[in-house]
Amino acid sequence: MRNGDTSFWFSQLPAEPPRPPLPGDTDADVAIVGAGFTGLWAAYHLLTLDPSLRVVVLEARHVGYGASGRNGGWVSSAITGGREPDAARLGREPVAAFQRVMNRAVERIGEIAAAEGIEADYVRGGELLVARSPAQLQRLQAAARDAERWPEDEATLLSAAELADQVRVAGALGALHLPHCARVQPAALVRGLARGVEQRGGRIHEGTRVRALFPGGAGRPARAVTDAGEVRAEVVLRCTEGFTASLTGQRRTWLPMNSSMIVTEPLDAATWEEIGWDSMATMEDLAHAYVYLQRTADGRIAIGGRGRPYRYGSRVDPDGETPRATVMALAAQLRALFPATRGTGIAHAWSGVLGVPRDWHATVGLDTTTGLGWAGGYVGTGVTATSVAGETLAHLVTGVPSELTAMPWVGRRVRRWEPEPLRWLAVHGMYALYRAADRAEDSGGGTRWWARAADALTGRSL
C-alpha cells in the first residue's frame, strides 16, 4: 500500500515539470496566494473578465498540493455550515438564492471542464445520504423534512428497497438522494484549471512559499512577501484554506482540520455486480463521525473520514502520510458498508487539511481600503464552493455588477479560534463525543444528547 505522496489522485496523472519559482520582486495587478481551486478559479475568472490584468499566483509546493488535490472528489451544492443561521439572520430568500447559485455551480463546473478540454471524470449522479441505524434514520427523516422547506434541494427520500435498486449498502434503512452533486477526479480538475489560467496569460510560480501579507493603502500597494522576494499588487488575495495558519498573524484565523482517505484496488466485475452503484452517485453515511465515498472512473472505491482530526498548535503534516490505525478504521468502515470488498486490497492512503472557521461558515471578502481579500473556510465542501468563491472574488476585484457579491457569505467576519490548549481540547473533545455517540447508537435508540453537546462545544451548526 502506498501512503502519503500527496494523494492517489495525483498518482494517476503523468508527472509534470515544475513551474519556475518567483524570480524576485515583482509587480502585478492581482497577486493570489495559493494555487488550489479557490486561487485558480479566481485567476481564471479575473482573466476571463479582463484579459489585460497582470495576475500572479504563488504556490508553496505545486498546483493542487493542498485540499484541492486530496479531497473526496465531491462536486456538492452543500452550503458550508448549513442554511438556518443565515436564514434566521437574513430571511429565507437570500439563502434560497445562494442555494440556487450553488446548484448551478455543480453543472457549471462540468460545463467549464468540457469547454476547456479537462478530462476529470466528471459524472453528475447526485449524492446519497444513507442511514444504517435507527438514530441515523431519525436524522435522515429530519433531513427530509428540512428539504421540504428548501425545495431548491429537489431531494427524494428512498426506502431501503429503493436504495438497493441503486446501490446495495449493508444494513441500510433508507437514504436521501440529492441531485445537485457530481463525482470528479480532483487532481485532474485542478491541473486543467491551472492550464486554463496560463492560457489566459496568468503566471503561476510553484515552490514559492508566502510568509506574510501586508496591507496597502494611501497609494502603497499590498504585498505578498516570499523567501524569493515580494509581489506588490493593487490587490492580494489569500486563498490558502487549511494552510492559512502558516501565514504570519493567521494562526488562529482558521483551524486546519485533518481528513484522511483510502482507495481500493480495482474491484472485479462480480463484486460490482453484487454492489451495484452504476449511477456513480457520491455517498455519505449519517454517523456523527461520518464517512464519504465515491466510485472512481477506474472501478475502485475511495472512502474518507476524520482520522487524527487536529494537531496541536495548528500544525500540519504537509506530505499526507496517514496513521495505520486510521487506514484500518477506514477499511473496516468500507467493509461494513460493502462486505463484498473484504477480499479487495487497499492501494493508497493519504491525508490533507481543510480550513475550519470558528463558526463553521465559509467566507469571501475584499477590503478595498487595504487591497487584501480572502476566501475559504469550506470545512470539506469546497470543490463547488471554491468555484463560486473564486468567481465572487473576481467580481469584487473588477467591480463587475453581480448577484454573487450579494450572497450571504460575502464580507462575513468570523471571530478567531481560542489559543491553545483550548482549541485542541475542543476539537478532540468534539470527536470523542461523536465517536462515543456513534458506538452507542449502533446498539439502538435515538441520537445521543452528547452528540448535540459536541456541536455546542465548538459552535458547529452542521
N, C-alpha and C positions, 0 to 999 in steps of 0.2 A: 504493500500500500504506500502510495506517495503521500507525504504530509507537508503542508505548507506550500512553498514555491508559488506564492500569491494565490492561485486558485486553479481548480480543474478547468474552468472556462478558458483561461489563458493557455493552459497546456494543450488545448485542442486547436490552437491557432498557430500558423507559421511564425517563426521568430521575425521580429522587425529590427532594423538597425536603430540604435538610439538617436533621438533628436539632439542637436547640439545644445549645451547649456547656455545660459545667458553669457554673452561675451564681455560684459562690463556695463557701466552706467548707460542707461537707455531712456529715451523719451518716447511716450506713447499718448494716444488719446484715452485709451482704456487699458488698464492692467488688471488681469484676472489671476487670482491666486488659487490654484487647484485645477488640474486637467482631468477632473471627473465629469460626471453628467452635468452638474449644475454649471460649472465653469464653461464647458464646451457648448452646452445649449445657449448660454448667454452670449458667447462669442459668435456662434452660428447665427443667432437672430440679430445681433448687432450688425454683423457684416451683411446680412440679408437686407436689413433696413437701410443701412448706409455703407456701401462698399468702400467709401473713401476713408473710413476710420482706420487708424493705426491701433490694432488690437494685439496685445501681447499676453500670452498665457504662460504662467510659471508653474512648474510641477517638480516636486521634490524628487520623485523617482521616475515613473513613466506613466503615460496616459492610462487612466483607469486603474491605477495601482491600489486605490482605496476601495471603499464600498462599491463603487461603480463597476468594478471588475470582479467582485467577490460575492455578490448578493444572490438571492434565490431565483432571479430571473422572472419576477412577477411585475408585469405592467398593470398595476392595480389602480383603480379610481378612488381608493380609500382616502379620506381626509385625515391627515395625521392628528391624533388626539381626540377624534370624534367631532360630531357636529353640534351637540347640545349646548356646550358652553358658549359658542358664538351665537347660536340661535337665541339663547336666553339674553344675550347682550345686545344683539342687533335686530332680532326678529328672524322669522323663518326665511323670507325671500332672498336676502343676501347670501345666506348659506346654501339655499337651493341653487342659486345662480353659480356659486362656487362648485357645487357638486356637478352641475351640467358642464362646466368648464373641464373638470377632471374626467368626466365620462368621455367627452370629446377628445381629450388628450390621449386616451388609450388608443383610439383609432388613428389619431394624427401621427403618433409615433410610428405606427406601421406604414402609414402613407409616406412619411418622410424617408423612412428606411428604404422603401421601394423606389422612391424617386431618386435617392442618392446611390442606388445600387448596393445597399448594405445587406449582405446575406447574414441575417441574425436569427434565423429560425423562428420568426415571429408567427404565432398562431393565436388567434383570439377565440379561446374556448370557454372563457369565463372563469369564475372562481367557485369552488365548493367549500363551504364551511360544514364540517362533519361532526356530529355528536356521537359519542361512544359510551356514555354513561347517563344515568337519569339526571344528574346535575347538569351535564353538558346539554342534554335535551331541553332542560328548562331554559338554559341560556340561549339555545337555538330558537326556541319558541319566542323568547323575549326579543331576539334579533329580528325574527319575522314580523312581530308586531311593530317594532321600530321601523322596519322597511315599509310597512303600510302607511306610516306617517311621512315617509320620504319616497314618493312614487318614482323619483328620479333613479332609484336603485334598480327598478324593474326586476325585483327579486322573486324567486319561485321557491316555495317550501316543498321539499321532496320527502316522501316516506322512505323507509328503509328499502322497500322493494323498488321504488323509482330510482333511488340512488344506485342500487345494484345493477340496474339496466345500463348505467354509465360506467361505474367502477365498483368493484366488489371489495369493500373495506371490512375487515373482520370486526364483528361486534357493533357495526354501525346501526344507530337507531333512527337516523334521518339526516337531512342536510338542507342547507340553503344554497341555492345557485344564484350567483350574481353575474350577469352577462358582461359587465364592463371590466374585463381583465384579460390579459394575454400572457402567453409564455414567450420568453425571449432568451437568446444566448447573450448575456450582458456584456461580456468582453468583446464580442464581435460588434455589438452595437456601439460601444464607446469608442472602439478603434475606428469604425466607419464614420462616426460623428467627427472625430479628430481630422480625418481626411477631408471631410466637408468644410471644416473651418479653414484648413490650409488652402484648399482650392479657392476659397473666397478671399484669400490674402492675409489671413491671420497667422501669427507666428507663435509656435509652441516651443518652449525651452524646457527640456527634461533635465533631470539631475541638477535642479536649481531650487534649493531649499530657501523659502522665505522665512526670515527670523522675526520680523516685526513690520507693522504697518503704521504709518504716520499720517495724520490728517493734513489736508491743505487748507486754503483759505487766505483771504486778503492778498490775492494774486500769487500765492505759492501753490505749487502742485501737491497733490497727495503723493505718498511714496511707499513703495514696497521694497524693503531692504533685504538683500540676499548676501550670501557669502561671496558672490562673484561681482557684486555691485548693486546699484539700486535702479528701480524703474520709476521714473517720475511721470505722472499722468494726471489729467484732469479728474479722472475717476479711477479708484482702485476698488475692486470687488473681491470680498472674502468668500470663497466657495470651497471651504476646507472640511466641512462636515465633521467626522469623527476625529480628525487630526487638528481641529481648531485649538485644542488645549496646548499644542506645541508652540503657538504664537505668543510672543511676549504680551503679558497682560490679559490673556484669554483663558487661563487655566480653569476658571470656574464658569465660563460662558455656557458651554455645552459639555455634558458628561459623555465620554467615549464608552459606549456600551458594546461589549463583545458579543458577536454571534458566530456560530460555527456551523459548518456543513460537511456532509459526506456525500459521495456519489458511488453508486454500484458499478460493477462491471455490466456490460450489456446483457439484458435478460433475453432468454431464448423465446422462441415463438410460443411454445407450450405454456410458459409462465405468463406471458402476456395474454394468452387466451383465457387463462384462469382469472387474471386480474381485470381484464377489460381496459378501460381508460383510453378509449380511442379518441375521445373529444379533446384530449390534451389540456383539459381544464386544470388550473392550478388548484392546490388543495391545502387546507389548514384544519387542524382539529380545534376543538373548543375547550381544551385544557387551559388552565391558567398559565402554566409554563408550556406554551403551545409549540407544535412543530409545523413547518410549512414545507410543501413538496411540489416538484414538477416532474413530468415525464419528459425526458430530453429527446432531442431530434434523433439521436442515435440509439434510442431504446434503453436508456438507463433510468434510474430513479435518483433524483437529488433531493435530500432532506436536510433541513436545518433547524436550529433551535439555539437557546441560550445555554452554553456550557459553563465556562467561568465568566460571569457576566461583566465583571468590572475589576480592574487592577488598581490598587491603592495609589492615590496621588494622580489619577487620570493618566497613568502610564499606558502605553500600547505596545504590543508585540508587532512590529511592522511586517514581519515575514509570514505571519499567519499560521505558525505551527500549532496544532491542536492537541491538547492532552489526551492520552489514551483513554482515560475514563469518559471523556466527552464523546469520543468516537464510539466506544462501546455502548454508551447510553443512547446515542442516535441510532446505532444499528439495531438495538433492542426495540426502539420505538418503530422503526421501519418494519421489523419482522412481526411485531404485534399488529400493525395495520395490515400487512400483506404477508401472511405466513408462507406463501409460495416463494418468497425471496430468501428463505433460510439457507438454501444452497448456493446463493449468489455472493460473490466476494465484493469487498469494498475496495474501490480503485483509488480513491483520493479523498483526503480530508484537508480542510483549510478553515481559517477564521479571518474575521475582519471586524472593524469597529464602525458603529453608526453614531450619529450625534443625537443626544437627548437633551432638549431644553428643560428647564425646571418645571414648566407647566405641561410638558409633553406635546406642545404645539409648534409646528414649523413656522418660520418667519421669513419674510422678504422685505428688504428696505434699502433706501438710499438717502443719506444725509447730504443734501445739496450744498450745505454750508461747508462741510469738511471734504466732500468728494469721496467719502467712504461708503461703500454699500456692502450688503451681505445677503446670503440666502442659505437656508439649511435647517437642521434640526428635524429631520424627517422621521426619525425613530423607526426606520426599517421599511417605510412606504415610499422610498424615494425614486424608484425608476420612472414613475409617471410624474410625481411631484416636481422632480428636478427639471423636467421639460417645461412645465408651466412656470416654475420659478425663474428659470433662465430667460424665458421669453418676457416675463414680467420685468426682470432687471433691464433687459434691452429696451423695453418701452419706457421705464423710468429714466434711463440714461439719455435716450434720444428725445424724450418728451412727446413721444407719439401718443395721441389720444387712444385709450384702450380700456375695455371693461376689465382687463386683467389688473390694472393698477388700482382698482376699487375693491378687489377681493379682500375678505376679512383678515388674511394673514399679512397684508402689506402694512409695514410700519409698526407692527406689534412689537412692543418691548417686553422682555421677559426678565424677571429678576435672576440673579446669579445663584448657582448652587452654593450650598454651605461649604465651609472649609472642612478639611479632613480633621478627625476621622468620621465626621458626621455623614458625609456622602457615601463613604464606603459602607458604613453601618446601615444606612438607609437602603442601598441597592441590595446588599447581601441579605439584609433582613427581609426585604420585599420578596426576593426569590425563594428564601427559605419558607416563608409563609405560603407562597404559591405552590411550591412542591409538596408541602405538608397537606394543603387543601386537596391537591390532585390525588395524593395517596389515599386520603380519607374518602374522597368521592368515588374512587374505584370500588369501594365496598358498598356503595349505595347512598341514597339520600340526596339532598339538595346542595346548593352552593354553600360552602362553609363561610362562617362570618369572618374568619381570619383572612380569607382571600380578599374580602371587601376592606378589611383593615390594612392589607398590603397596599391597596390602591390609595387609601387615605395617607399612608405613611409617606409617600413621595408626591402626593398631589396628582397622581396618574389618573387620567379620565378616559382611558381606552376601554 
